[in-house]
Amino acid sequence: MKKQVVLGVMAALLASCSLAVASPLVTSNVPLDSRFYDYVEKLEGMGYINDMPASTKPYSRLDMAKWLANVNPSGMPDYLKVYYDEMVADLAEEIAYVKGDSKGFKSNVKLRSASVEFSYVDADQTIYGYKGNNSDQQINASWQPLNKDNNGYRYGNHFNAVGKLNISGSLNKDLAVSLTPRFSYDKDNHGDASLVEGYAKTHLGVWGIEIGKQPLQWGGHGHNSAFVFSNNATPHTMLKLNLLEPHTFDNGFLSFLGKANINAFFSKMEGNRKEQAQGYYGGAASESDSANLVGVRVDVTPSNIFTFGLERVSMIKSFNKDWLFGDNAEQNDQWNDIGGADFRLKFPGMQVYGSAYGEDQAGGLPSEYAYSAGLYFPQLSADGSWDLRLEGAKTNQWWYHHWTFTNGWTYKNDIMGNAMGKDALQYTAVINHYMDNGDQLGLSFSTTDFDRHVVNNPEMQEFKINYAKKLKKNMYLDAMIGYAKIDNANYERNKSNSTKMMGLGLRWEY
């Protein structure tokens, strides 16, 4: 997909959106690890939400309130009614605003959730690296079995304890804030305190403006990580812009597009990337400290059964006019682009989704591709108490590494996109069972073939069992048992490693 297409759609949206138009309520975003994302997906899959949520996450509290405000719970299965009631209770003020009670809205900043997770890991090796046929195909990052899309957090061997708080809400109609500190302890790294997210959100007309640290997941339909930008790595501190409400093309030659939204961000990479690059192909000479990271994504929903997105994210040494339309090769690789498109299409009883992304290196066109495809069956049983998801993803051998930015598509030693890395093939199957009281049992299996063109490449099989139970009105139990087997571990022929993990968590919602 030419980068000009993304820029053209974005220009059309910019031209049609006025800064002077009154904005809706500014709300904080729902954290990416919230169970509400699964609830929205289930409600939409069962036909209770007519709108088709885009794959640009996080969603705001107002987004979710608008979807729920139009839900008719009549005849809803018992398990789904439990989830619906939980969301309605938490988003009550935002739902009231959507239904017209705008004058009654007051500040609602408060402690929204607290959680503690205890886990035990028994691993022959806790983390693994990415390799290539040659030193110029390495990626300066690591991966951990049974752990991805976890905001850069790594479990230590044996005992782990992690606690989190989320304080968020709207101070008034024009300003929202969110703060999520994380406290952790493990026998490898001992104690640590970090900030998963902390940002302020306001607006200029219809445009939302966010400043701070926040996990994002762009284009990640299903359970596989987004190819370009996900919450696999430590969240960036960034300036982010987006339309607070999708723009509707009511008439004119673009009316066939239905509605669309823009998300864009600007951030900086680490200040010590040259130091990190020591020993890698090209070393520190070509790497850049504090490189710019710029992303733009356009989501378009022509109807309530189809949505697609166009995306481009660039790691840039310095801005120039050729970055918009030029041939990167003529600029001595002053930037590293990944861009492409993804879609989701609904059929009765089934959804199909997929993506095609590429390293944007050849005259504005992606030249090295990665693909994903998936099927979602929200009603494997008539009442939807069983559902099934099947997915596949593939990257090629040039994915995520670069001869100028020699650390690769990484941030703080994690890939910013999909943890499967380059030249990989991954298949995933997930089946869930929902019980009338709201309890949920999930089984998942995935197999990943890393660095397929490398001699003695690693292969991993992962199996997980998840169980979630509501203990009291606002208290929940989450349990997980996982097993992973890694063949040809560390690219050593016939070397088999394993990782076993058990987790038990408690969370409180307020």
Disulfide bonds with the S-S distance in Angstrom:
none
